[in-house]
Amino acid sequence: MPRGDKSSYTDKQKRQADHIEQGYEDRGTSHAEAERRAWATVNKQTGGGKKSGSGRGTKENHESARRGGHIGGSSQSAAARSAAAKKGWETRRKHGRG
């Protein structure tokens, strides 16, 4: 089976990839890059092409879909994070824990 052959994927996986690809294209990503990202996401979620048989394989992990493409880290701005750190330091200093 040559690289890039999608015959081992289920219909559901192909639908998932199409849907993810459409979402990337709607946000301005090129068709080729959107397709590459979509299949990478499907592979990450489902562990690649599925083979038939009851109970085979591992469970699906939809963490990448749940995150919705958000970048990790704090939801606070850098200034708010800095202010919170300064406030915490002052509190620890006052109570002799610094």
Secondary structure, DSSP 8 states (H G I E B T S, - for coil): --TT--TTS-HHHHHHHHHHHHHHHHTT--HHHHHHHHHHHHHHHH-SS--SSTT-S-----HHHHHTT---S-SS-HHHHHHHHHHHHHHHHHTT--
